């Protein structure tokens, strides 16, 4: 921020960028405009303090994002249904929102402005578009995704991205991962593009003072109801509410109600390949691999389908919901994989070029503007952060590499190692099996090493997920027990003493792998020796059940073989379960209520197909996989 910058100048310089980025996340949701007003009002009231921050624009964007999420949650009530309001009228601050313009299709971000590609497999038509801003960009920037570039000059970002200063950036240009805030390129007010826009900025700044007075006096946050034009009817003025598909229905990508995508949604990978005796895809050729987005009501939306090449492996889903990370076996010596980023909104893939000794683990949070990865060096493992175009941003931490240790191509899924970013994106935690887990800032620096009571010194732990905003669910070794024996712990990120969640597994034969909270009950999944009668000796199966009964008694899932079931996520009292429904290796995705036994099928397949191979929940939790389980 320029020295001694006034709030008016700061507002005029940053409001276009903040508005554009929040609308890239929120889409055509008028709630975002009110969230932006609230954020700038708070900045004005605290300007003496905010102006001293290293990145006051980032503070405003983070505050606006929090306000948007709060208002979106409140909008469920009938009196605060902001999401159903029409498009903004062009008044402050929406006047700075970039207008969608037709342009070339970007490999990752897609056209974003045109009509959706027709999907012949869809069973429902896409909703009609409303307003001039029906399209939305991909990832909006937010704190935590790339702090190594917090203070990068706008001119450098412009040169790196190849943008021009002669015209306002498009939505796709806004979404280039140039830094922590994914800022628009261009030197401040030059982004407004014309003298007329400078005048508009000044008028908007004056309007801010009025807004601050209104907020300061405690005025209601509910937006005013626009007056009906002469002759207009309530029916003509009403905008259809976003809604989820009913159970069993399949929609196109354009039917996805993005304002409703939150906890309870999941991304799933589906294969039509024929399973062999071990439950693995036979790879006979002509197999189709499809990616679906599924909602809590049991509806599904087909994102993309591929019929060529090796089977893709779903690895992670970004916090914005707009990007997925997939890996594909390349067939080269050593089993090195290639990695792709899937734009969930457009169905387009883009390669993620990474060095051969680097394995991506997942997305930085909160929105997914960077990739967390582990590099295997000669004497150390390194936690690193890469851009979405494969550029190294920062090496965050290191862990000694013991003799003989080697990473696979799927770290979190294999249990060898894992690294996860906190929900707010400010903290990273990672660990390697047999080494002590580290908790550190997403900007790097000194790492803390939590200790658990019966884990020895150092305590060998690997993070699984964030149990809540400040607590890590970790899988830790047990002193004096076999290497396979582990115990789940809840580890606070502030250095407080960890709490044991599960009893220790003394033998390692039925170790508990994960835990989820549904209602007031903690459910876990654990390894078993179950498998289909016709299957050769293999890795065995999985069972699920309440923590109070595990690992002695599992829950019977209706329609399942009882050989393999694993929890993907939860909503209310229900569990989203990935389960084997046919031998030797057909798997389905379904909602299951353990208290009533009721099930709702989301994705299923005949016995001649592998079916669902992987699923990852929105927001938090590792990817659940079944392919190859017999």
N, C-alpha and C positions, 0 to 999 in steps of 0.2 A: 504494500500500500504506500502511495506517495506520502512523504513527510508532511505533517500538519494538514492533512486532507480534511476538509469539512464533510459533514454528513451528507449535505446536498450533492457535493461532487462525488462522494463515494457511491451514493444511490444512483446517480446518473451514469456512472462508469460501470456499475455491476448489475443493475436490474435486468438488463436484456439477457445477460448470461444466466443468471439465477433462474429467471422465468423460463428460459428455453430448456434448461436442464431438468427442472422439476416437471415441466410438461412432457419431456421425453420419458420420464418415469410414469407420470400419471395419465398420459394420453389426453383424451378429450374430456377431462373431468374438471368442472368449474371449482371444485373444492380446492384445487391447487392454487388458484388465484387468491383465495382467502387465506391460505396458509402462508403465501408469500407476503401478503400485507401484514400479517401477524408477526412474521420474522423481522421485517424491516422496522416495524413499530417497536419491537423489543430492542433492536439494535440502536434506534434513535434514543430510547429511554436510557440505554446503558452505553452511550457512545464514548464517554470518557474511558471506560474500561475496554470496550470492544475495539476501539481504534488502536489500542496498544497491542492487540493480538498480531501474531505473525501472519495470519491469514483470516482477516475479518470476513472476507467474502465466503470462505469455507464455513465459517461459523454461521453466517446467515443461511447458507444452503442447508446445512445440517439442521438448523432450527426450523426452517421451512419444511424439510422432509419429515421431521418429528411431528410438526403441527399437522401436516397432511395426513400422516398415518393415524393420528388421534382423531382428526375430523372425519376421516373415512370410516373409522370404527363407530363413531357417534352417529354417522349417517344412516346406520341401520334402523334407528328410530324414525317414526313417521314425521316427526316435527323437525328433523335435521337431515333430510334426504338430499344432501348436496349433490350426490352423484347423479341425481336425475334431473338436475337443472340443465338448461340449454347451454350452448356454447357461450363463452364470454362475449360481452357486447363490444369489446374493443376498448373498454375503459381501463384505467390503470389497475394492475400492472400488465394486463394482458396485451397492451399495445405493442409490447416488445417481443411477443411470441413470433418466431419465424414462420412465415407462410410456406406451406408445403409447395415445392416446385417439382415438376417432372424432371427426371435426370437419369443418368445411366445406373444400372443395377450394380450395387456393390456386392462382392462375393459373400461377405458376412452379413452386412446390414440389409441387403435387399433393396428393392425399390422403395418400399415404405409408403409410397404415395399413390400407387396404381391399384387396379382391381386385383383381388386375390386369385391365385391360380385355381382353376376348377379341380375338384376332387371327386372322381367318379365313384369312390367308395363311401362318400358321405351319405348319411340317411336323413339329414336335415339341411336346409338351405342356410346360407349365412345371413345375418341380420342386415337390413339396409343401413347404409351409412347416413349420418346426419351431420350437418354443419360443414364448415369449410376446413376444419382441422380433424377430420376423421382418422387420419394416419397419425402414427407416433413413432418416435425414434427408438433406438435400442437402449443402450445403457446410459443412464444419467450419472454424473459424477457425484461422489460423496466422500466425506472423510474416511480414511482407512484403506482405500483401494490402492493408492499409489503415493504415499507421503514423501517418497524420495524426490518427487517433482513439485512439492508444494510451492516453492518460490521460483519456479522456472519462468523466465521472462516470456511474455506473450509472443514477442517477435521470434524467439527460438522455437516456440511451439508452432508458430506459423511456418517457419522454414522446414521444420521436421515433417509436418503434415502436408506440405505443398499447397496450402490454401492461399488465396489471393485477398488483398485488402480492398479491392475495388468493389466488392459486392458482399452483402451479408451472407454468412455461412448457411448452408442447408442443414436440415436435421441430421443427415448422415455425417456431415462434417463436425457437427457439435459432438457426435458420439465417438470421435476418434480418441483413443486412450492416451491423451497427451500428458496427463498428470493426475494429481490427487483429486482435483475437482473436474478433470476432463474439460478444461476451460475452452471456450471459444478462442480461436486464434485472432490476433489483431491487437493493436495498441489501444486499449480502453475505448474512449469515445469514438475512435475511428471505425469501430464496428457498426455504429449506427448508420453509417453510409451516406449521410447527406446533411446539409445545413438544416433542412426541415426537421429531420429527426432530432437534431440538437435542441431545437425549440421544443419539440414534444417532450424530450427528456427533462427540460427545465420545468415545463408545465406539470409533468408527472411528479417531479420532486416537490413542487408546491402542494400537489394533491396529497403527498405523503404526510405533510404536517397535519392536514385535516384528518387523515386516517388515524394518526397517532392520538389526536385529541379524542376521537371517537372511542378508540380502544382504551385510552387512559381513563375516560369517564365510565368505563364498564359497560359500553354499549353491547348489545347482543351480537354474537358472531353469526347469527343466522342471516343469510343474504336476503336483501329485500325482494319481494315478489314483484316482477315487472308488471306494469299495467297492461291489460289486454288492449290490443288495437281494435279500432271500430270494426264490428262485424266478425271478429275472431271468436271462435268457440273454444271451450276448454279442451275438447278432443283434438282440435287442430294444433293447439299450442303445446300439448303434452308430449314429452319425449319418452319413448319406451324405456322401462327400467332394464338394466343389464340383468341377465338371468342365466342360471346354469341349465344344462340339458338334463332331461329326465333319465332315469336309469335305463341302460341298454341302448341309448341313442348315440349316434356318431355324427359329429359335426366337422366342418372345415376349420382351418386355422382362423379364418375371419369371423367365426362364430364364438371365439373365446371371449368371455366377458372379463377383460384384463383388470378392471377395477375390483373384481371379486377374487382374483387369484391371491391366495394367502395360505395360512396354515390349513391343512386338510387336503390340499391339492398335491399331485405327484406327477412325475415324468416317468414314463415306462418304455422299455424296449421290447419289441415283439418279433419273434422269428417263426417263419413257416417251414423251417428246415425239419427234416425227419430225424427224430432222436435215435441214436444207436443204443446198444445194450447198456452202456454206461450212462445214458441220459444226456449225452452230448450231441450237438448238431452234427449230422453225418456229412454235410457239405457235398451233397451229390450234384449241385448245380441247379440254377433256376430258383434258388431260395430267395424269399423276400424278407427284408428287415425293415420294420416300421417303428417310428417313434410316436408315442401318444401322450397327450396331456389329459389327465383324468381329474374329475371334480368330486367333491364330497357327496353329490347326489347320485353318483354312479354313471354319469355321462362321460364320454370321451371325445377327444378332438384329435384327428390325425394331423401330425405335423409334417412328416415326410416319409417316403418309402424308397428303399434302394433294392435293386435286384442284381447288382454286380459287385464283385470283390468279396473280401473276407467279411465276416460278421463284425459289426461295430460293437464296442463295449461301452455302455453308458457308465461314466465315471463320476460326474458331478453336475450340479445345477446351480446357476448363479442366484444371488439373493434378490436380483431384480425380476427373476423368473424368465428373462428374455434370452439367456444363453446357456447352452449345455456343452459339456466337455465329453468327447468320446475318443476312445482309442481303437486302433485297428492293427492286427498283427500284419506285419509287412512281409513275412516269409523270408526275410534275410537271415544270414547267419547270426546266431545269438538271440534270435527272437525279438529283436528291437521293434518297437511299435511306432506307428505314426499317430499323430493326434490331430483332431479336428474340432472346431468350434461350430456348433449348430445354432443359427438364429431361430429361436422357437417361433417368432412372429412371421418369418418369411419362409422357413424351411430350407434356407440356403446354408451350405457348408463353406468354411474357410479353413485352410491348413494352419496348424499351429506349429511352426518350425522351431524345434528345440534341439540342443546338442544331444548326441547319442547317449551320454552318461547322465542325462537329466530326465526324471520321471515326474510329470505333473500330478499333483495330489488333489487340487480343488481350486475354487475361486477365492480371492480376497473378498472380504465383506466391507460394507453392507450390500453393495450392488453388483460386484463382480467385474471390476474394471482391470483386474490383474489376476495372474495365476500364481498360486503357491506351488513350489516344486522342490524336490530333493535331488541334489547332485551327489553322485558317488565318486569321491576322490580316492587317491591311493591310500591315504591315512585317515581321512575324515569324511563324514557325511555333512553336506552343507544345505541349510534351508535357504532358498532363494525366492525372489519374486520377479516374475517376468510380465511384460506387457502382453496384450492379446495378439500382438503381431510377432511374439517370440523374442523380444529384446530384453536382455537382462537389465533389471532396474536396480536391484540391490541384493547383496548376500547378507542375510539377517543373522545367522548363527551357525555354529558347527558342533558336531558330536564326534568323538573318536570312533574310528572304524576298527573293530576287533578283527583279528586274523580269521579269514574264511567267510566273513560276512559279505553278503551280496544281496542287492535289492532286486525284486521282481519288477514287472511292468505295471502292477496294480497295487500300490502301497497300502492304502487304507483298506481295500477289499481283502487283501491277503493277510492282514494283521502283522506284516513285517515292520511297517512304519506308518506314521500318519502325521499330518499337519493340518490344523484347522484354524480358521480366523474367527474371532469373537463376533457376535451379532452386530456390534457397533463398528467393527473393523479396526479397533484401536489396539487389540491384543492378538498375538499369535501364540499357539501352543503346539509343540511337536515332540515326537519321541521315536526312538528306534528300539526294537525288542532287545532286551538285555542291557539297555542304557537308561540313564536317568532322564525323565521328561523335563523339558524346558518351557518356561512361560516368559514371554518377552514382548516389548512394544513392537507394533507393526513397522515402526520407523527404525528398528534395530536397537542396538545398545546392549547393556548387561542383561543376561537372562537369569531368572530365578529357577531353582530346582526343588520342587515340592518333594517332601519325604512322607512316606506312609509307614504306619507302625510296624507291620510285619513284612515289609518289602525289602529289608536289608539296606545296605549302604554301598553304593547309591541304590535308590529304589527304582527298579526297572519298570517303567510305565509307558503306555502308548495311549494318547487321547483317542476317544471314540466320537464324542459329540459335546456340544454345550448343553448341559442339563437345564440351565436357565441363562440369563444374561451375564451372570458373574460366576458360574460354577461349571467346572469341567467334569464330564463323565470319563473316567480313565480305567484302563485295563492294566492291572499291575501284577507282577510276579509275587510268589509267596515264598518266604524264606524256608529252606529245608525241604521243599517239595519239588517234584519233577518240573522241568522247564515248561511243560504244557500247562501246569497248574497255575491258575490266575484268580484274581478277585477284583470286583468292580468297586471303585472308590469315587466319591464326590469330592472334588478338589477345588476350593475357592481360588480365584485368580489373584486375590489380594495377599496371599501368603498365610492365611489362617489355616488351622489344622484340618486336614482331610477327614472325611467321615466314610467309614465302610458302608457300602450299600448291600453287598451280597456276602454270604459266608465263604470262607476259602475253600477252593476245590483241592483236596489233598492229593488226588491221583492224576488229574488232568484229563480223565476219561469223559466227564460230563461238564466241561467248563461252560460257564455262562458267558455269552459273547456280547450281549447288549441289553439295554433296559429302556422302557418307555412308560410314561405316566398316562393312564387313561382314566378319567374321572378322578377318584381318590385311590386308585389301585395301581401299583407298579407291576408291570408285566415284563418278563424277560424271555430271551430265547437262548437255547443251549444245545451243544452238540450231543448227538446220540449215535448209536450203532445201527439204526434202522435203515433199511433200503429195500428196493423192490426184490421179490423172490428170484427173478430172472437175471438180476444184475450181477456182474462179477464183483469181487471184493473191491471196495472203493473207499471213498472218504466218509461214507455213512450219511446220516441225515441230521435234521434239526427239529427241535420241538419248542413250543411256546406255552407259557402258563403264568399264573400270578407268582410273584416273588415268594410269597408265603408257602407255596407248594413246590417250587423248583428246587432241584431238578428231578424230583421224585414222580410228579404227576403232571402230564401235559394236558392241554385242552384239545378236545376233539373238534376239528373244524368240519362242519357238514360238507360233504362232497369231496373231501380230500382223502388221500391215501394214508395219512398219518405217518408218512415216512419223512416228509420234509415240509416245514412251515417256518417262516421267518417274518418278523414284524418290519414293515416299511415305515409306518407313522401312526399317528393317532389323532382323533378329533372327538372331543367329548368323552363318552364311554366306549366309543368304537375303536377298533384297530384296523388299519389297512394291512392285509396279510398277503404275502407272496407264498403260494403253497402248491405242492405237487398234487395234481388232480387225476393223473393217469400215469401208469408205469409204461416204459421205464423212465421217462423224463419229461412229461408234459406238465407245465406249470401255469397257474392262473393267478390273477390279481382280484381280490375281493375285499369288501368291507365286512367286518365280523364284529358282532356285539357279544362279548364273552358272558355277560350277565343274562342274556336272553337266548343266546344261541342263534340269533337271526343273522343271515348272511345276505349280501347283495353283490352279485357278480359284476365286475367292471370289465375285465379282459379275460377271455378264456379261449381255449383251442381244442381241437379234436386230438385223439390219441396219436394221430399220424404226424403231429407237429410239436415242436419244442414249446411253443407258446411264449409266455413272458420270461425273459432272461434276466432282467434287472429293473429296478424301480428305485427312485430317489425322491424323498419328500421335499416339499417346499420349506425353506427356511433353515432347517437344522436336521442333522442326522446323516449317517453314511449311506451309501448306495447298498441296497439289498440285492443279492444275486442268487440265482438258482441253477443257471446253466452248468451242466456237468455234475450236478448232485443226483445220485442214484438212490 
